[in-house]
């Protein structure tokens, strides 16, 4: 039997595929490492509690982590531009309270959800305006709006929790716009793909990285720095509001303190996912994996029976490891 020699076009195609694969692995090496880390944590927990590896528990992790995933994607956009958004947790809480109160006043599910989303639009616009037009530091601005939104979350209902009045509102989280795919998974996937595509393939998305790397250089290149930062803050608050809607749709109850710990978790997810708080780096895939890492750790702590007060310490240790790995990697690359 004789074999035909490989044509030059076939050889070139094979070499191109290999280069593309290597380029992809290089571009997402941090994300691949996080995925392996998540698998190791899951296996470690599963060795102690077998049901941790069940399909039902994986579904619970995904549903519980969906709001954090969505919020982290918004925070990522701000962090890439070199900013920070401390207000997302309070915006999350206020959105839930406004939505529940709107239903109590007679609005239907759609109208109440739009009222909730308006919270994100308003606070995102305030953050963006004060940072880009007034020129205040992002930390100061979002610390102020964090306090204001958190206070309003109590004022709206005098600090009382409120049930969700629309009996069909649970469909937002657990319904299926696409048969066989729960909405909480669908929303996460659509946002992940859309934001990753926007950041990597669209010109406006590349502006975010340029602004975060050096806003002065970006301005000299003709990039609309103020508009880019404004868009980032609005998107961050809108996604925080949407994650709030998903949560109250899941538990059918709104709490004024529901988002009190989510701000730190969202920032942690972004850092664990490989983004730098100095700006200019980060991917949507990394942010999602970082959020999943935190959710898996929390789930494991609960299943094993460890005191829940240790969750913050474990998450903090994960952030420290991520930052050290990032710094070591950058130092090593700078020497070559």
N, C-alpha and C positions, 0 to 999 in steps of 0.2 A: 504494500500500500504506500502510495506517495502522498506527501502533504504539500499543498501550495504554499509558497513563501508568503510571509506576512507583507501586505502592501504598506507603502509608506504612509498612506492616509490612515490606515487602521492603527499603525504604530503611533502616529501622531495623536490620534484620538485617545489611545490608551494612556499615553503620557500626559495628555491634557486632563483626563479624568483623575489620574494619580495626583497631579499638581492641585487640582480643585479640591480633592479630598484632604490633602495635606494642608492646604490653605484654610479649609473649613475647620479642621482640627486645631490649627494654630489660633484662629480667630476666636474659637469657643473653648479654649483649653481650661479656663477658669470654670465655665459652666459645666464642662464634663467632669471636672474634679468634684464640684458640688453635687452633681447627680450621683456619683459614686459614694460620696459621703452620706447622702440621704439613704441610699441603699444599705450602707453599713449600719447606720443608726437603726433602720427598720429591722434588719436582721438581728441586731443585738437585742432589741426589744422583743422580737419574735422568739428568740431563744429562751426568754424568761416568761413571756406570755404568748402562747401559740396563736391565740385569736387575733393578735396584732397583725398577722400576715394574711388575714382573711379578706376576701373581697369586700365584705360589709364594712370592715374597718377602714379600708382604703377609700371607700365611698364617703365615709364619715369625715375622714381627713380632708378630702377634696371639698366637701360641702362646708365644713367648718373653716377651711383656709381660703375659700373663694373671696370673701370681703377683704381679707388682708392682701391677697394677690392683686386685686383690682386697685386698692389704695396704694400699694407699693409701686405699681406701674405709673401712677400719677406722681408720686414723690420722686421716682427715678428721673422724670423729665426735668423737674426743678434742680435736682442734684447735678445732672449732666451740665446744666447751664452755670454751675458754680454757686447755686443758691441753696436754701434749706426751707422746708415748710413744716413748722411746728404746729400749725393750726388744724391739720387734717383730722386728728382725733376728736377735737371739739366740733368741727364741721360735721363729722360723722354723727355725733350725738345729737346736735341741733337738728340735723336733717330728719332723724327718726322722730323727734318730738314734734317738729312742725308738721310732718306727714300725718302722724297720729292725731294731732289737734285739728288738722284740716278735715280729716274724716269725721271727727267728733262734731264738727260744725256743718256736716252734711255733704261735703265734697265726696265724689266717687273715687275709686282707686287711682284712676289715671290723673284726675285733677290734683289729688293729694300728692301723688308722686311728682308731678310737675312743680308743685309748691315746694316739695322737699329738694328737688334739684336746683330750684332758684336760690336756695341757701348757698350751694356750692358756687353758683355763678356770681352771686353778690360778693361773697368773701374772697373768691379767687380774683375778682376784678379789683377789690380793695387792696389785696396783697400786691397784685401786679402794678397798680397805680402808684402805691407808696414806694415800691422798690424802684420802678423804672422812671417815673416822672418826678416824684419828690426826692428820690435818691437816698432813702433810708436803707439801713442794713437789713438784709433779709431776716436775720436772726431776731432783730428787734421788732420788725413789722409783724412777723408771724407769731412771735411771742405775745404781742398785743392782741391779735385776732384770735389766738388760742384762748386767751383769758376772756375776751368779749363773747365769743361763740359758746364757750363753756358756761359762762354766766347766763346767757340767754337760754341755753338748754334747760336750766332750772326755772327761769322766769316764765317760760311759755306755759308750763303746767304746774308751777309751784313745787317743782321737784318730785312730783308724783310720777310713777310709771303709768303708761297708758296702753290699753289693749288696742289692737288694730281693728277698726270697725268694719272694714270690707272683708267678708268671708272668702272672697276669691283672690285676695291679695297674695296668698301663699303661692299662687301660680307663677309670680314673678321669679321666685327662686327655684321652686321645685317642679314647675310645669315644663313642657317640652315644645318649643317652637319648631324644633327639628325632631321628628320621631326617633325615639331611642336615645336621645342626648338631653339630659336634664339642663335646664336653662343656666344653672350656676356654672356648669362646665362649658356650655356654649359661650357664655359671656366672657369667661376667662380666655378661652381659645381665640375668639374673635379679637379681643383687645390685645392679646399677646401678639398675634400675627400682624394686626394693623399697626401697632406701635413699633414693632421690630422692623417691619417693612418701611414705615415712615422714617425711622432713624437711620436705617442703612441704605435705603435706595432713593429717597426723595431729597431734593436740594434743601427744602426747608428743614428736614430732619438733620441734615449735616450741619446746618447753622447752629443747632443746639450744641453740638460738640465744639464747634469753632468758638462760640461765645464762652463756653465753659473753660476752654483752653486759654484763651486770652480775649477778653471783651474789647480791649483796645485794638488789637490786631484785626479782630473781626470787623470792627467799625471802619478801620482804614481800608478793608477789603470791600466795603460797601454792603456788608450784612446788616440788616435791620436789628440791631442788638436789643433795643427797648421792646420792640414788638415781639421778638422771640422770647424774651424773658416773661413778658406779659402773658403770652400764650401758655407758657409752662405753668405759671401759677394758676391760671384759670382752669387748665386741664387737670391739675393736681386736685383742686377743690371740687371740681365736678365729679371726678372719679371717687373722691372721698364720700361725696353725697350719694353716688350710685351704690357704693359698697354699703352705706348705711341703709339704703332702701332694701338691698338684698338681705341684710341681717334681720330687719324687722319683718320682712316677708317670711323668713325662716322660722323665727320664734314667735311671730304674731304679737309682739309686745315691744314697746319703746321705753328705753331707760335713759335718764338724763346723763348717766355716767358710762354709757355703753362703750364709748370710744376712748376712755381715759388712758388705756394702756396701748392703744393701737398706733399712736404716733411713733413711739419709740420702736415698736415692732416693725413698722413700715420702714423706718430709717435703717433699722438693723438688717432687714431683708435686702435692702438696696446695697448696703455695704457688704454683707455676706455674698451677695451676687456679683461682686467684683467692681462696683462703681466706686469712684473716689469722691470723698466729700469736698475735694478741691476743685472738682468739676472736670469735664472733658472726656470722661470714660463712663462706660456702663452699657448694658444691654437689657432689653425687655426679658429675654430668656433668663438672664442671671437674676433679675429681680423676682421673677416667678419662682425660680428654684430656691432663692433665698427665703421667700415666704413659705414655701413648702417645707424647707428645712426647719424653720421655727415651728410650724404646725406639727410636723412629725415629732419634734422634741417634746412639745407640749403634750401631744397624744401619748407618747411613750412614758412621760413622767406620770400621767394619770393612770395608765394601764398598769404600770409596775407598782403603783401605790406610794410613790414618793410624795412627800409633802409638797403641795402645789406652790408654796412660797419659794421653792428652789428653782422654779421655772425661769425667773429673771436672772438668776446666777448662771444657769446653764446657757441661756441665750447670750448673756454678756460674755461668757467664755468663748462661745462660737464666734462672736464679733471680733474678739481679740485675736483668735486664731486666723480669721479671714484677713484682718488688717496686717498681721505679721507676715502672712504668706504673700500678700500683695506687695508689701514693702520689700521683702526679701527678693521677690521676683523682679521688681523694678531695679533694685540695686545690682542684681546679677546681670540684667540686660544692659544696664548703663556701662558696665565694665567691658562689654563686648562690642 
